[in-house]
Amino acid sequence: MRTFKGPQHQNGALLGEFATDTWLPHVREHKASRKIDEHTAKNHILPAFGDKPIDSNTEADIRLWLTGFKKQKCALSTRNRRLYVLKSIFNLGGENGLLTADLTLGIHSERIKKQWPSPDRKYLFSLLDALNRSPKKEAKAIALLLLTGAHKREIIKARWENLFLERGILLAPRAGTPPYRKIWLSSEAKEVLKSLPRQPGSPWIFPGRDVTKPISDIFLFWKELRTELGLDALSIRDLRYVFADWQLSSGVAMPTLQRSMGVSDMRTLNARQLCAGIGHESLPA
């Protein structure tokens, strides 16, 4: 288990008290999806763990809690969201010295396997059109996900200093050698980036409300947009799969695509399987 560093506070702090007094103010300040997280904590986490000391919980307790939702036939995405919120509480608890190990490190979100909502490519272009028309920075971030196949964190935490438009490259920090991964930018992706204003005093391409920090989340905007377009089944992660399928359909060689997406095994993307029937045209130039 990952060991948390930092000062050790008084043991025995109740999870409910910590969530209310520390975690919730933190979420309200830093998360765009704060209302969803607050609702999840209030209705599904505090009733189960709120009266217990935060350091008394075990991995077995958490797995049993998740199994209960499975027996209730809760949607897989719902179960994953509840686990995500619980993880965030424990992570902040560790950062505040209330835990010595990450209790949820060995518990992962379940992979959602689904098909693209429709083989009709009009959905793809209606999505791109809506993103291009929106002035919101969340829309620009999502457009770049669709146009580059990058991970969400690589886009929302992108810095101006790592952008080289003339070369068509965005460098994404990574662990290991080299310390950066090259994200290749199409002409459309470059146009999106050119349209973004620089925020004085901020190194971030997508600054948050506090310009010294990157935008915290894009989920609420995405949820509203996909509902409006009838794409409720489409997750932000799926945009990476769509990009992979577009590239494969346009004749890009598998080794080239693997290098450009930073993937060692394309089976992890389920390209084509997830996006079967989209068509054979390439990504818009």
FIFI-355202 format. One record per residue (C-alpha): residue number from 1; residue in three letters; x, z, y. Coordinates in pm, whole numbers, m for minus. Last residue first. Layout:
N
num_residu_xx_zz_yy
NUM_ALA_X_Z_Y
...
***
This chain:
285
num_residu_xx_zz_yy
285_ALA_m851_m4142_1772
284_PRO_m1152_m4003_1588
283_LEU_m1050_m3847_1255
282_SER_m1047_m4106_983
281_GLU_m1337_m4299_836
280_HIS_m1408_m4256_465
279_GLY_m1735_m4074_462
278_ILE_m1861_m3717_453
277_GLY_m1963_m3739_88
276_ALA_m1771_m3447_m48
275_CYS_m1653_m3198_215
274_LEU_m1606_m2889_6
273_GLN_m1474_m3071_m301
272_ARG_m1302_m3319_m72
271_ALA_m1047_m3055_30
270_ASN_m1065_m2736_m177
269_LEU_m819_m2584_72
268_THR_m634_m2364_m179
267_ARG_m611_m2667_m406
266_MET_m381_m2821_m147
265_ASP_m95_m2602_m270
264_SER_201_m2531_m42
263_VAL_3_m2557_282
262_GLY_160_m2562_628
261_MET_m105_m2801_758
260_SER_137_m3077_864
259_ARG_353_m3029_556
258_GLN_60_m3043_314
257_LEU_m83_m3346_492
256_THR_244_m3535_458
255_PRO_276_m3442_90
254_MET_m85_m3558_28
253_ALA_m40_m3898_191
252_VAL_m270_m3977_483
251_GLY_m508_m4254_379
250_SER_m799_m4202_617
249_SER_m996_m4012_353
248_LEU_m710_m3768_307
247_GLN_m697_m3699_680
246_TRP_m1071_m3653_716
245_ASP_m1077_m3426_410
244_ALA_m804_m3204_550
243_PHE_m977_m3180_889
242_VAL_m1304_m3086_721
241_TYR_m1127_m2817_520
240_ARG_m982_m2665_836
239_LEU_m1325_m2672_998
238_ASP_m1455_m2476_697
237_ARG_m1270_m2167_821
236_ILE_m1501_m2151_1122
235_SER_m1797_m2137_885
234_LEU_m2060_m2405_825
233_ALA_m2380_m2292_652
232_ASP_m2568_m2257_982
231_LEU_m2504_m2621_1075
230_GLY_m2846_m2700_1227
229_LEU_m2697_m2798_1562
228_GLU_m2840_m2501_1754
227_THR_m2750_m2266_1470
226_ARG_m2393_m2402_1472
225_LEU_m2367_m2340_1845
224_GLU_m2504_m1984_1845
223_LYS_m2278_m1872_1560
222_TRP_m1975_m2043_1711
221_PHE_m2024_m1867_2045
220_LEU_m2058_m1533_1866
219_PHE_m1755_m1599_1643
218_ILE_m1498_m1691_1907
217_ASP_m1298_m1369_1905
216_SER_m1034_m1176_2094
215_ILE_m922_m1423_2359
214_PRO_m552_m1363_2415
213_LYS_m421_m1062_2609
212_THR_m258_m1029_2953
211_VAL_m558_m1212_3099
210_ASP_m788_m917_3021
209_ARG_m1114_m1106_2982
208_GLY_m930_m1302_2718
207_PRO_m675_m1576_2767
206_PHE_m692_m1902_2568
205_ILE_m367_m2087_2643
204_TRP_m204_m1746_2666
203_PRO_100_m1664_2882
202_SER_m127_m1510_3149
201_GLY_m26_m1418_3503
200_PRO_m222_m1699_3664
199_GLN_m468_m1855_3416
198_ARG_m367_m2213_3339
197_PRO_m659_m2452_3335
196_LEU_m758_m2627_3011
195_SER_m844_m2997_3030
194_LYS_m496_m3104_2923
193_LEU_m539_m2906_2601
192_VAL_m857_m3091_2510
191_GLU_m695_m3425_2593
190_LYS_m401_m3341_2369
189_ALA_m636_m3268_2078
188_GLU_m802_m3604_2132
187_SER_m467_m3786_2129
186_SER_m376_m3609_1804
185_LEU_m161_m3297_1813
184_TRP_80_m3201_1537
183_ILE_102_m2829_1466
182_LYS_464_m2740_1398
181_ARG_522_m2405_1230
180_TYR_757_m2158_1397
179_PRO_1004_m1890_1281
178_PRO_1199_m2141_1068
177_THR_1258_m1942_858
176_GLY_1022_m1658_779
175_ALA_711_m1515_940
174_ARG_520_m1760_1158
173_PRO_479_m1844_1525
172_ALA_272_m2159_1593
171_LEU_445_m2439_1782
170_LEU_215_m2697_1939
169_ILE_344_m3054_1922
168_GLY_241_m3388_2072
167_ARG_588_m3464_2203
166_GLU_472_m3501_2565
165_LEU_230_m3216_2510
164_PHE_495_m2961_2414
163_LEU_308_m2629_2384
162_ASN_502_m2320_2277
161_GLU_551_m2184_2631
160_TRP_177_m2223_2693
159_ARG_104_m1971_2422
158_ALA_m133_m2003_2125
157_LYS_m310_m1686_2010
156_ILE_m658_m1843_1985
155_ILE_m511_m2150_1817
154_GLU_m278_m2009_1553
153_ARG_m520_m1724_1483
152_LYS_m793_m1971_1389
151_HIS_m570_m2154_1141
150_ALA_m485_m2511_1232
149_GLY_m663_m2819_1097
148_THR_m572_m3004_1416
147_LEU_m889_m3169_1549
146_LEU_m1147_m2924_1410
145_LEU_m948_m2619_1511
144_LEU_m881_m2779_1848
143_ALA_m1254_m2827_1905
142_ILE_m1307_m2461_1816
141_ALA_m1062_m2352_2087
140_LYS_m1221_m2584_2343
139_ALA_m1566_m2447_2265
138_GLU_m1443_m2088_2302
137_LYS_m1296_m2188_2638
136_LYS_m1644_m2262_2766
135_PRO_m1706_m2584_2960
134_SER_m1924_m2729_2682
133_ARG_m1951_m3106_2670
132_ASN_m1652_m3155_2437
131_LEU_m1781_m2895_2191
130_ALA_m2129_m3050_2183
129_ASP_m1982_m3397_2126
128_LEU_m1756_m3274_1847
127_LEU_m2050_m3110_1672
126_SER_m2276_m3412_1714
125_PHE_m1986_m3618_1577
124_LEU_m1960_m3414_1262
123_TYR_m2333_m3393_1205
122_LYS_m2365_m3770_1247
121_ARG_m2139_m3800_943
120_ASP_m2437_m3776_706
119_PRO_m2316_m3624_380
118_SER_m2499_m3304_475
117_PRO_m2441_m2929_477
116_TRP_m2084_m2956_340
115_GLN_m2080_m2788_2
114_LYS_m2023_m2424_m67
113_LYS_m1776_m2185_m215
112_ILE_m1746_m1858_m26
111_ARG_m1427_m1676_m119
110_GLU_m1475_m1302_m153
109_SER_m1305_m1092_110
108_HIS_m1008_m899_m22
107_ILE_m956_m543_m139
106_GLY_m596_m451_m217
105_LEU_m507_m362_142
104_THR_m832_m171_196
103_LEU_m693_182_189
102_ASP_m401_96_420
101_ALA_m167_394_384
100_THR_m62_700_588
99_LEU_m395_748_758
98_LEU_m496_942_1070
97_GLY_m190_840_1274
96_ASN_m375_642_1544
95_GLU_m254_308_1407
94_GLY_m383_412_1067
93_GLY_m724_492_1209
92_LEU_m723_154_1383
91_ASN_m663_m11_1048
90_PHE_m928_204_877
89_ILE_m1193_107_1133
88_SER_m1093_m262_1122
87_LYS_m1111_m264_742
86_LEU_m1464_m120_755
85_VAL_m1565_m401_991
84_TYR_m1415_m668_763
83_LEU_m1582_m515_456
82_ARG_m1918_m538_628
81_ARG_m1852_m901_723
80_ASN_m1750_m989_368
79_ARG_m2069_m840_229
78_THR_m2275_m1042_475
77_SER_m2089_m1364_387
76_LEU_m2160_m1297_19
75_ALA_m2531_m1264_88
74_CYS_m2678_m928_m12
73_LYS_m2819_m929_m365
72_GLN_m2886_m553_m361
71_LYS_m2653_m531_m660
70_LYS_m2384_m699_m451
69_PHE_m2443_m453_m169
68_GLY_m2389_m163_m411
67_THR_m2073_m325_m545
66_LEU_m1926_m307_m195
65_TRP_m1972_70_m182
64_LEU_m1820_107_m531
63_ARG_m1519_m95_m417
62_ILE_m1480_128_m111
61_ASP_m1496_450_m311
60_ALA_m1245_313_m565
59_GLU_m1003_229_m282
58_THR_m1017_594_m182
57_ASN_m1163_792_107
56_SER_m1032_1137_194
55_ASP_m823_1023_493
54_ILE_m1127_945_709
53_PRO_m1276_1285_643
52_LYS_m1627_1226_505
51_ASP_m1953_1250_702
50_GLY_m1938_889_826
49_PHE_m1856_723_494
48_ALA_m2181_589_348
47_PRO_m2428_629_636
46_LEU_m2144_544_881
45_ILE_m2066_212_714
44_HIS_m2396_25_670
43_ASN_m2630_81_963
42_LYS_m2410_209_1244
41_ALA_m2096_21_1143
40_THR_m2274_m311_1096
39_HIS_m2464_m277_1424
38_GLU_m2144_m194_1613
37_ASP_m1962_m489_1455
36_ILE_m2242_m728_1547
35_LYS_m2257_m594_1902
34_ARG_m1876_m607_1938
33_SER_m1851_m977_1847
32_ALA_m1662_m1054_2170
31_LYS_m1414_m783_2074
30_HIS_m1159_m604_2292
29_GLU_m1330_m347_2513
28_ARG_m1639_m278_2305
27_VAL_m1426_m271_1991
26_HIS_m1189_m8_2133
25_PRO_m1481_201_2258
24_LEU_m1627_184_1903
23_TRP_m1304_274_1726
22_THR_m1222_587_1926
21_ASP_m1515_826_1975
20_THR_m1782_676_1751
19_ALA_m1561_550_1468
18_PHE_m1342_861_1480
17_GLU_m1643_1090_1468
16_GLY_m1797_899_1180
15_LEU_m1470_887_987
14_LEU_m1439_1264_1011
13_ALA_m1099_1389_1117
12_GLY_m958_1603_835
11_ASN_m589_1590_917
10_GLN_m457_1666_1265
9_HIS_m263_1369_1397
8_GLN_46_1217_1242
7_PRO_243_1021_1502
6_GLY_312_657_1421
5_LYS_373_432_1128
4_PHE_122_311_875
3_THR_236_252_520
2_ARG_114_m66_356
1_MET_0_0_0
***
